[in-house]
Amino acid sequence: MNWLNDIVGVINDFLWSYVLIIMLLGLGLWFSLRTKFVQIRCLPEMFRLMTEGAGAKPRSGHISTFQAFCVSTASRVGVGNIAGIAIAVATGGPGAVFWMWVIATIGAASGFVESTLAQIYKVPRKGGGFIGGPAYYIGNVLKSPFFASVFAVLISVTYGLIFNSVQANTISLSIQTSFGVDTNVTGMVIAALTALVIFGGLTRIARVVGFMVPIMAGAYILVALVVTVMNISMVPEVLTTIVRCAFDFDAVLGAGFGVALMTGIKRGLFSNEAGMGAVPNAAATADATHPAKQGLVQALGVYFDTLFVCTASAMLVLLTPGWADSGKTGIELIQQTLTGQLGGWTNAFMSVTVLFFAFSSIIGNYFYGEINMDFISRHPAALWIFRFFVVAMVYLGSVASLGLVWNLADLFMALMAVVNLVAISLLAKYAFAALDDYITQKKHGIVNPEFDPKVLPSQHGVVCWPRRKDEEIEQC
């Protein structure tokens, strides 16, 4: 099977190094210009909406805007935000961090557009609440059932099955290394916990990740902040180094600049997932009064992933003298850093952190799969079969080697992203119209804007929004 792995690797390298970078950066810049940099000018409103959503209680059977944010964050923020960032710094140098910040800023505009579209074109879910995402706006609005189905299958397999097996593998190996627990035992426990959550449906998943995400991310950022404060005198020098190395042309033939640029771009795009088509699946489930609200909240999620969690990992490495000569990378580099700064107890802390990050990703990834299974088949048995496969892959991932599977996941994710990027480029004008309506209402003093689809160039495909402000649609 090595020949297949080699072929997949070549295709992945082409897609991720050329096609996706051009599409993601190009569309991100266009969306930024067209929205007058909504990701910057509406930053205060993003934080206001986040605070508002955190204290809101959703209707029975529905998911709040904050819970939808937590679901997307659970999927975004995984072990890659720890190990992956350490690898990026070790291979691309400190300058890679700067380009990750740039990519997050550009990508936040794409995040706004795709999540706003998901809200506009969400559909009612049997039993209450909403579902939606790329498969739904591709199939219902662009009238392309083939590509909608392709997307639904790709994301269900990639996130629901493959990515979850990889996350489970990370958990089992981490626990085995730290505590000596057999991977079979860990696999059975993780599989049982996964089943307990996912068989409860989307609302239970939203409650679980709504509890886990603030705790796991908060604890990790707090530890990074403690290390930063302990080394506060080094912070100006580290920040200067990050910016200087981002534009370092002194290396032979400019390799220093090129490596930092490409590493930062690739890691930033892969980490924040803006424009990739995954996050809209969570955004569509939110019970919001206006589509732009969830667009703004999910744009903030791009910043949260990169500027907070990823930067926390980068600072842990860069604030440690001699990190470049340690010979370590990934999670080992982070653990060595914390042990040197705070003591041996941090080994156990990192194991628990990896457990929380990876398990929350399993739950968030499954969430995307279930939403798209509704598009693939409405037969009740299909969802139950999918759930059993998810639980089985979580166990198998805990005890198996996943080389080719991981490369296939990268290929599926790249294809999924291409389909979504083409779709949102065709539908972006509807997200722009929704944003203009939201901003206009805010300027007129309306604290809580409400959406009327009449502001759109076309109302084709709109299902869950009333045509009049005083009209209620019972099925939604």
PAZA-98770 format. One record per residue (C-alpha): x, y, z; residue number from 0. Coordinates in nm, 3 decimals, always signed. Each point is the difference from the previous one (the first is absolute). Layout:
((X; Y; Z); NUM)
...
END
This chain:
((+0.000; +0.000; +0.000); 0)
((+0.305; +0.226; +0.003); 1)
((-0.060; +0.092; -0.365); 2)
((-0.351; +0.125; +0.085); 3)
((+0.133; +0.197; +0.293); 4)
((+0.261; +0.161; -0.228); 5)
((-0.261; +0.096; -0.262); 6)
((-0.230; +0.151; +0.263); 7)
((+0.296; +0.189; +0.144); 8)
((+0.086; +0.156; -0.337); 9)
((-0.362; +0.107; -0.057); 10)
((-0.021; +0.144; +0.352); 11)
((+0.320; +0.198; -0.048); 12)
((-0.136; +0.155; -0.321); 13)
((-0.342; +0.081; +0.146); 14)
((+0.124; +0.139; +0.333); 15)
((+0.307; +0.182; -0.134); 16)
((-0.159; +0.165; -0.304); 17)
((-0.374; -0.040; -0.065); 18)
((-0.134; +0.054; +0.351); 19)
((+0.242; +0.275; +0.095); 20)
((-0.090; +0.200; -0.312); 21)
((-0.374; -0.056; +0.046); 22)
((-0.007; +0.067; +0.375); 23)
((+0.220; +0.308; -0.012); 24)
((-0.162; +0.136; -0.314); 25)
((-0.356; -0.035; +0.129); 26)
((+0.100; +0.118; +0.347); 27)
((+0.142; +0.323; -0.143); 28)
((-0.303; +0.052; -0.226); 29)
((-0.243; -0.056; +0.288); 30)
((+0.205; +0.236; +0.217); 31)
((-0.011; +0.279; -0.259); 32)
((-0.366; -0.057; -0.088); 33)
((-0.112; +0.009; +0.365); 34)
((+0.227; +0.294; +0.078); 35)
((+0.199; -0.226; +0.231); 36)
((-0.294; -0.114; +0.209); 37)
((+0.239; -0.211; +0.208); 38)
((+0.168; +0.318; +0.129); 39)
((-0.266; +0.270; +0.003); 40)
((-0.257; -0.226; +0.170); 41)
((+0.237; -0.146; +0.259); 42)
((-0.173; +0.176; +0.295); 43)
((-0.337; -0.134; -0.120); 44)
((+0.146; -0.351; -0.017); 45)
((+0.098; +0.011; +0.366); 46)
((-0.338; +0.151; +0.094); 47)
((-0.184; -0.281; -0.178); 48)
((+0.221; -0.260; +0.166); 49)
((-0.075; +0.141; +0.344); 50)
((-0.370; +0.022; -0.084); 51)
((-0.008; -0.358; -0.126); 52)
((+0.183; -0.144; +0.302); 53)
((-0.277; +0.115; +0.231); 54)
((-0.293; -0.092; -0.226); 55)
((-0.215; -0.308; +0.059); 56)
((-0.103; -0.164; -0.329); 57)
((-0.354; -0.113; -0.075); 58)
((-0.076; -0.364; +0.068); 59)
((+0.158; -0.218; -0.270); 60)
((+0.206; +0.291; -0.133); 61)
((+0.368; +0.093; +0.023); 62)
((+0.111; +0.346; +0.109); 63)
((+0.248; +0.216; -0.191); 64)
((+0.258; -0.059; +0.275); 65)
((-0.050; -0.378; -0.007); 66)
((+0.044; +0.002; -0.379); 67)
((+0.323; +0.197; +0.050); 68)
((+0.120; -0.257; +0.254); 69)
((-0.077; -0.288; -0.237); 70)
((+0.204; +0.159; -0.280); 71)
((+0.279; +0.086; +0.245); 72)
((+0.002; -0.357; +0.130); 73)
((+0.068; -0.122; -0.353); 74)
((+0.246; +0.279; -0.086); 75)
((+0.200; -0.013; +0.322); 76)
((+0.166; -0.337; +0.025); 77)
((+0.339; -0.151; +0.065); 78)
((+0.126; +0.177; -0.313); 79)
((-0.028; +0.330; +0.186); 80)
((+0.261; -0.130; +0.243); 81)
((+0.225; -0.245; -0.185); 82)
((-0.059; +0.150; -0.346); 83)
((+0.101; +0.351; +0.107); 84)
((+0.314; -0.126; +0.169); 85)
((+0.090; -0.181; -0.323); 86)
((-0.072; +0.315; -0.203); 87)
((+0.229; +0.210; +0.219); 88)
((+0.274; -0.266; -0.006); 89)
((-0.009; -0.036; -0.381); 90)
((-0.103; +0.348; -0.117); 91)
((+0.158; +0.205; +0.276); 92)
((-0.162; +0.277; +0.209); 93)
((-0.106; +0.184; -0.317); 94)
((-0.257; -0.271; -0.074); 95)
((-0.205; +0.132; +0.293); 96)
((-0.033; +0.343; -0.164); 97)
((-0.132; -0.151; -0.323); 98)
((-0.248; -0.208; +0.201); 99)
((-0.134; +0.326; +0.143); 100)
((-0.031; +0.147; -0.350); 101)
((-0.179; -0.310; -0.131); 102)
((-0.243; +0.008; +0.294); 103)
((-0.086; +0.363; -0.072); 104)
((-0.061; -0.069; -0.370); 105)
((-0.179; -0.329; +0.066); 106)
((-0.241; +0.153; +0.248); 107)
((-0.179; +0.167; -0.294); 108)
((-0.049; -0.339; -0.167); 109)
((-0.120; -0.137; +0.333); 110)
((-0.259; +0.276; +0.016); 111)
((-0.129; -0.063; -0.353); 112)
((-0.037; -0.379; +0.022); 113)
((-0.161; +0.008; +0.347); 114)
((-0.243; +0.275; -0.099); 115)
((-0.100; -0.201; -0.308); 116)
((-0.054; -0.307; +0.217); 117)
((-0.237; +0.201; +0.220); 118)
((-0.191; +0.150; -0.291); 119)
((-0.059; -0.340; -0.160); 120)
((-0.044; -0.219; +0.307); 121)
((-0.294; -0.242; +0.006); 122)
((-0.222; -0.135; +0.280); 123)
((+0.115; -0.316; +0.171); 124)
((-0.242; -0.276; +0.089); 125)
((-0.055; +0.016; +0.376); 126)
((+0.084; +0.371; +0.023); 127)
((+0.285; +0.233; -0.077); 128)
((+0.186; +0.066; -0.323); 129)
((+0.262; -0.161; -0.219); 130)
((+0.188; +0.123; -0.304); 131)
((+0.339; +0.062; -0.152); 132)
((+0.168; -0.028; -0.341); 133)
((-0.187; -0.314; -0.106); 134)
((-0.329; +0.182; +0.059); 135)
((+0.081; +0.329; -0.176); 136)
((+0.169; -0.185; -0.286); 137)
((-0.297; -0.235; -0.045); 138)
((-0.291; +0.235; +0.079); 139)
((+0.128; +0.331; -0.140); 140)
((+0.252; -0.086; -0.271); 141)
((-0.213; -0.301; -0.099); 142)
((+0.296; -0.234; -0.026); 143)
((-0.103; -0.318; +0.185); 144)
((+0.304; -0.191; -0.127); 145)
((+0.259; +0.236; +0.150); 146)
((-0.215; +0.045; +0.310); 147)
((+0.004; -0.376; +0.051); 148)
((+0.373; -0.016; -0.070); 149)
((+0.062; +0.262; +0.268); 150)
((-0.229; -0.174; +0.250); 151)
((+0.177; -0.334; -0.048); 152)
((+0.348; +0.154; +0.016); 153)
((-0.062; +0.189; +0.324); 154)
((-0.182; -0.292; +0.165); 155)
((+0.284; -0.240; -0.074); 156)
((+0.283; +0.247; +0.064); 157)
((-0.124; +0.156; +0.324); 158)
((-0.238; -0.261; +0.137); 159)
((+0.225; -0.303; -0.060); 160)
((+0.362; +0.072; -0.099); 161)
((+0.077; +0.312; +0.204); 162)
((-0.165; -0.158; +0.301); 163)
((+0.217; -0.310; -0.026); 164)
((+0.310; +0.223; -0.011); 165)
((-0.113; +0.199; +0.305); 166)
((-0.068; -0.324; +0.189); 167)
((+0.347; -0.124; -0.097); 168)
((+0.152; +0.317; +0.146); 169)
((-0.189; -0.045; +0.328); 170)
((+0.096; -0.366; +0.043); 171)
((+0.369; +0.056; -0.075); 172)
((+0.017; +0.301; +0.233); 173)
((-0.159; -0.190; +0.289); 174)
((+0.220; -0.304; -0.064); 175)
((+0.313; +0.219; +0.004); 176)
((-0.096; +0.190; +0.316); 177)
((-0.175; -0.265; +0.207); 178)
((+0.081; -0.335; -0.161); 179)
((-0.363; -0.084; -0.076); 180)
((-0.048; -0.258; -0.276); 181)
((-0.139; +0.150; -0.323); 182)
((-0.277; -0.263; -0.014); 183)
((-0.130; +0.114; +0.338); 184)
((+0.017; +0.367; -0.100); 185)
((-0.169; -0.078; -0.331); 186)
((-0.294; -0.171; +0.168); 187)
((-0.044; +0.287; +0.247); 188)
((+0.014; +0.269; -0.272); 189)
((-0.240; -0.198; -0.219); 190)
((-0.245; -0.039; +0.290); 191)
((+0.015; +0.373; +0.084); 192)
((-0.046; +0.089; -0.367); 193)
((-0.306; -0.224; -0.025); 194)
((-0.145; +0.151; +0.316); 195)
((+0.017; +0.346; -0.152); 196)
((-0.083; -0.054; -0.369); 197)
((-0.299; -0.229; +0.054); 198)
((-0.161; +0.288; +0.190); 199)
((-0.035; +0.210; -0.314); 200)
((+0.115; +0.348; -0.104); 201)
((-0.136; +0.187; +0.302); 202)
((+0.189; -0.224; +0.244); 203)
((+0.315; +0.043; -0.208); 204)
((-0.043; +0.378; +0.010); 205)
((-0.039; -0.006; +0.380); 206)
((+0.307; -0.220; +0.050); 207)
((+0.235; +0.205; -0.217); 208)
((-0.151; +0.321; +0.138); 209)
((+0.130; -0.120; +0.337); 210)
((+0.332; -0.147; -0.116); 211)
((+0.132; +0.264; -0.238); 212)
((+0.018; +0.299; +0.241); 213)
((+0.168; -0.218; +0.262); 214)
((+0.259; -0.168; -0.223); 215)
((+0.096; +0.309; -0.199); 216)
((-0.011; +0.224; +0.306); 217)
((+0.230; -0.226; +0.203); 218)
((+0.254; -0.030; -0.281); 219)
((+0.003; +0.373; -0.074); 220)
((+0.031; +0.073; +0.374); 221)
((+0.309; -0.221; +0.031); 222)
((+0.152; +0.169; -0.308); 223)
((-0.080; +0.339; +0.155); 224)
((+0.174; -0.100; +0.324); 225)
((+0.312; -0.098; -0.195); 226)
((-0.019; +0.328; -0.193); 227)
((-0.024; +0.205; +0.322); 228)
((+0.293; -0.195; +0.149); 229)
((+0.206; +0.102; -0.303); 230)
((-0.156; +0.342; -0.057); 231)
((+0.339; +0.164; -0.060); 232)
((+0.050; -0.225; -0.305); 233)
((-0.336; +0.076; -0.161); 234)
((+0.104; +0.314; -0.195); 235)
((+0.305; -0.185; -0.136); 236)
((-0.213; -0.303; -0.101); 237)
((-0.259; +0.217; -0.178); 238)
((+0.275; +0.188; -0.181); 239)
((+0.156; -0.331; -0.105); 240)
((-0.333; -0.126; -0.135); 241)
((-0.045; +0.306; -0.222); 242)
((+0.366; +0.018; -0.105); 243)
((+0.017; -0.369; -0.097); 244)
((-0.323; +0.033; -0.198); 245)
((+0.185; +0.225; -0.246); 246)
((+0.347; -0.148; +0.036); 247)
((+0.173; +0.017; -0.340); 248)
((+0.345; -0.057; +0.151); 249)
((-0.023; -0.377; -0.026); 250)
((+0.161; -0.165; -0.305); 251)
((-0.207; +0.078; -0.313); 252)
((-0.278; +0.135; +0.220); 253)
((-0.083; -0.346; +0.132); 254)
((-0.063; +0.135; +0.349); 255)
((-0.281; +0.223; -0.124); 256)
((-0.147; -0.266; -0.230); 257)
((-0.007; -0.274; +0.262); 258)
((-0.152; +0.228; +0.263); 259)
((-0.262; +0.125; -0.246); 260)
((-0.109; -0.341; -0.129); 261)
((+0.006; -0.164; +0.343); 262)
((-0.210; +0.279; +0.152); 263)
((-0.249; -0.004; -0.287); 264)
((-0.045; -0.378; -0.001); 265)
((-0.025; -0.033; +0.378); 266)
((-0.233; +0.301; +0.024); 267)
((-0.235; -0.127; -0.270); 268)
((-0.006; -0.354; +0.139); 269)
((-0.055; +0.118; +0.358); 270)
((-0.273; +0.263; -0.027); 271)
((-0.196; -0.184; -0.276); 272)
((-0.139; +0.327; -0.140); 273)
((-0.153; -0.062; -0.341); 274)
((+0.048; -0.376; +0.024); 275)
((-0.373; -0.076; +0.034); 276)
((+0.000; -0.167; +0.344); 277)
((-0.096; +0.286; +0.233); 278)
((-0.319; +0.099; -0.193); 279)
((-0.153; -0.331; +0.110); 280)
((+0.014; +0.119; +0.360); 281)
((-0.094; +0.359; -0.087); 282)
((-0.324; -0.112; -0.166); 283)
((-0.128; -0.163; +0.319); 284)
((-0.003; +0.323; +0.202); 285)
((-0.333; +0.158; +0.094); 286)
((+0.079; +0.360; -0.101); 287)
((-0.217; +0.298; -0.090); 288)
((+0.225; +0.097; -0.291); 289)
((+0.242; -0.205; -0.216); 290)
((+0.277; +0.258; +0.036); 291)
((+0.011; -0.064; +0.374); 292)
((+0.132; -0.353; -0.041); 293)
((+0.226; +0.118; -0.281); 294)
((+0.162; +0.250; +0.236); 295)
((+0.023; -0.249; +0.287); 296)
((+0.169; -0.260; -0.220); 297)
((+0.238; +0.262; -0.140); 298)
((+0.103; +0.062; +0.360); 299)
((+0.056; -0.374; +0.027); 300)
((+0.276; +0.029; -0.263); 301)
((+0.175; +0.257; +0.218); 302)
((-0.053; -0.208; +0.313); 303)
((+0.161; -0.303; -0.162); 304)
((+0.307; +0.179; -0.131); 305)
((+0.057; +0.316; +0.204); 306)
((-0.072; -0.165; +0.335); 307)
((+0.053; -0.376; -0.001); 308)
((+0.264; -0.029; -0.274); 309)
((+0.186; +0.309; +0.123); 310)
((-0.003; -0.145; +0.353); 311)
((+0.181; -0.309; -0.130); 312)
((+0.248; +0.211; -0.196); 313)
((+0.080; +0.218; +0.301); 314)
((+0.059; -0.307; +0.218); 315)
((+0.274; -0.104; -0.242); 316)
((+0.153; +0.338; -0.082); 317)
((+0.026; +0.115; +0.363); 318)
((+0.223; -0.296; +0.084); 319)
((+0.373; +0.063; -0.054); 320)
((+0.166; -0.264; -0.218); 321)
((-0.323; -0.135; -0.151); 322)
((+0.154; -0.011; -0.349); 323)
((+0.287; -0.221; +0.117); 324)
((-0.208; -0.245; +0.202); 325)
((-0.042; -0.241; -0.291); 326)
((-0.365; -0.049; +0.093); 327)
((-0.319; +0.099; -0.179); 328)
((-0.375; -0.041; +0.028); 329)
((-0.157; -0.089; +0.334); 330)
((+0.340; -0.103; +0.141); 331)
((+0.132; +0.354; -0.047); 332)
((-0.304; +0.148; +0.178); 333)
((+0.033; -0.248; +0.288); 334)
((+0.371; +0.068; +0.037); 335)
((-0.071; +0.372; +0.004); 336)
((-0.266; -0.024; +0.270); 337)
((+0.207; -0.238; +0.212); 338)
((+0.291; +0.242; -0.006); 339)
((-0.222; +0.298; +0.081); 340)
((-0.253; -0.140; +0.249); 341)
((+0.122; -0.343; +0.110); 342)
((-0.068; -0.368; -0.060); 343)
((-0.371; +0.018; +0.086); 344)
((-0.059; +0.155; -0.342); 345)
((+0.053; -0.340; -0.167); 346)
((-0.325; -0.120; +0.157); 347)
((-0.162; +0.337; -0.081); 348)
((+0.093; -0.032; -0.367); 349)
((-0.137; -0.355; -0.014); 350)
((-0.332; +0.122; +0.138); 351)
((+0.007; +0.299; -0.238); 352)
((+0.061; -0.227; -0.299); 353)
((-0.285; -0.222; +0.122); 354)
((-0.243; +0.294; +0.018); 355)
((+0.111; +0.154; -0.330); 356)
((-0.015; -0.329; -0.187); 357)
((-0.327; -0.123; +0.152); 358)
((-0.176; +0.330; -0.063); 359)
((+0.121; -0.023; -0.360); 360)
((-0.150; -0.349; -0.027); 361)
((-0.336; +0.137; +0.113); 362)
((+0.020; +0.306; -0.225); 363)
((+0.107; -0.207; -0.300); 364)
((-0.287; -0.244; +0.051); 365)
((-0.239; +0.296; +0.015); 366)
((+0.095; +0.091; -0.358); 367)
((-0.047; -0.358; -0.111); 368)
((-0.350; -0.031; +0.148); 369)
((-0.116; +0.322; -0.165); 370)
((+0.112; -0.126; -0.339); 371)
((-0.140; -0.349; +0.056); 372)
((-0.340; +0.171; +0.010); 373)
((+0.073; +0.123; -0.352); 374)
((+0.129; -0.337; -0.125); 375)
((-0.292; -0.203; +0.134); 376)
((-0.306; +0.081; +0.208); 377)
((-0.055; -0.367; +0.088); 378)
((+0.026; -0.037; +0.381); 379)
((+0.220; -0.307; -0.029); 380)
((+0.269; +0.190; -0.196); 381)
((+0.082; +0.227; +0.292); 382)
((+0.020; -0.289; +0.246); 383)
((+0.231; -0.192; -0.231); 384)
((+0.218; +0.310; -0.035); 385)
((+0.019; +0.036; +0.379); 386)
((+0.111; -0.359; +0.042); 387)
((+0.271; +0.050; -0.263); 388)
((+0.121; +0.313; +0.182); 389)
((+0.028; -0.186; +0.330); 390)
((+0.179; -0.290; -0.175); 391)
((+0.249; +0.236; -0.170); 392)
((+0.071; +0.171; +0.332); 393)
((+0.097; -0.335; +0.149); 394)
((+0.198; -0.114; -0.306); 395)
((+0.179; +0.330; -0.017); 396)
((+0.114; -0.044; +0.358); 397)
((+0.184; -0.325; -0.076); 398)
((+0.100; +0.024; -0.368); 399)
((+0.257; +0.176; -0.219); 400)
((-0.155; +0.260; -0.230); 401)
((+0.253; +0.101; -0.267); 402)
((-0.196; -0.042; -0.324); 403)
((-0.328; +0.087; +0.172); 404)
((+0.138; +0.337; +0.107); 405)
((+0.118; +0.080; -0.355); 406)
((-0.342; -0.093; -0.136); 407)
((-0.160; +0.233; +0.257); 408)
((+0.216; +0.286; -0.130); 409)
((-0.109; -0.081; -0.356); 410)
((-0.369; -0.016; +0.090); 411)
((+0.024; +0.325; +0.195); 412)
((+0.170; +0.175; -0.293); 413)
((-0.270; -0.114; -0.243); 414)
((-0.269; +0.101; +0.248); 415)
((+0.154; +0.346; +0.030); 416)
((+0.017; +0.051; -0.378); 417)
((-0.370; -0.083; -0.038); 418)
((-0.095; +0.240; +0.282); 419)
((+0.221; +0.284; -0.123); 420)
((-0.154; -0.012; -0.346); 421)
((-0.347; +0.004; +0.158); 422)
((+0.057; +0.297; +0.234); 423)
((+0.162; +0.199; -0.281); 424)
((-0.326; -0.039; -0.196); 425)
((-0.225; +0.075; +0.298); 426)
((+0.206; +0.269; +0.176); 427)
((-0.227; +0.284; -0.115); 428)
((-0.275; -0.131; +0.229); 429)
((+0.232; +0.013; +0.301); 430)
((+0.101; +0.355; -0.098); 431)
((-0.368; +0.101; -0.016); 432)
((-0.066; -0.151; +0.344); 433)
((+0.298; +0.190; +0.145); 434)
((-0.113; +0.329; -0.151); 435)
((-0.349; -0.054; +0.147); 436)
((+0.144; -0.079; +0.344); 437)
((+0.227; +0.307; +0.000); 438)
((-0.287; +0.224; -0.118); 439)
((-0.226; -0.119; +0.279); 440)
((+0.277; +0.057; +0.257); 441)
((+0.054; +0.354; -0.132); 442)
((-0.373; +0.067; +0.048); 443)
((+0.031; -0.089; +0.366); 444)
((-0.145; -0.352; -0.014); 445)
((+0.181; -0.190; +0.274); 446)
((-0.113; -0.344; -0.116); 447)
((-0.037; +0.002; -0.381); 448)
((-0.246; -0.245; -0.156); 449)
((+0.036; -0.145; -0.345); 450)
((-0.250; +0.031; -0.283); 451)
((+0.104; -0.195; -0.314); 452)
((-0.150; +0.276; -0.216); 453)
((+0.336; +0.178; +0.033); 454)
((+0.162; -0.275; -0.209); 455)
((+0.034; +0.027; -0.381); 456)
((-0.196; -0.326; -0.017); 457)
((-0.195; -0.195; +0.263); 458)
((+0.045; -0.331; -0.179); 459)
((+0.099; -0.275; +0.244); 460)
((-0.094; +0.193; +0.316); 461)
((-0.206; -0.224; +0.228); 462)
((+0.030; +0.095; +0.366); 463)
((-0.038; +0.377; -0.006); 464)
((-0.341; +0.174; +0.013); 465)
((-0.094; +0.227; -0.286); 466)
((-0.136; +0.257; +0.246); 467)
((+0.141; +0.104; +0.334); 468)
((-0.319; -0.098; +0.182); 469)
((-0.039; -0.338; -0.173); 470)
((+0.099; -0.325; +0.170); 471)
((+0.075; -0.318; -0.190); 472)
((-0.104; -0.284; +0.227); 473)
((+0.198; -0.275; -0.173); 474)
((+0.324; +0.188; +0.076); 475)
END
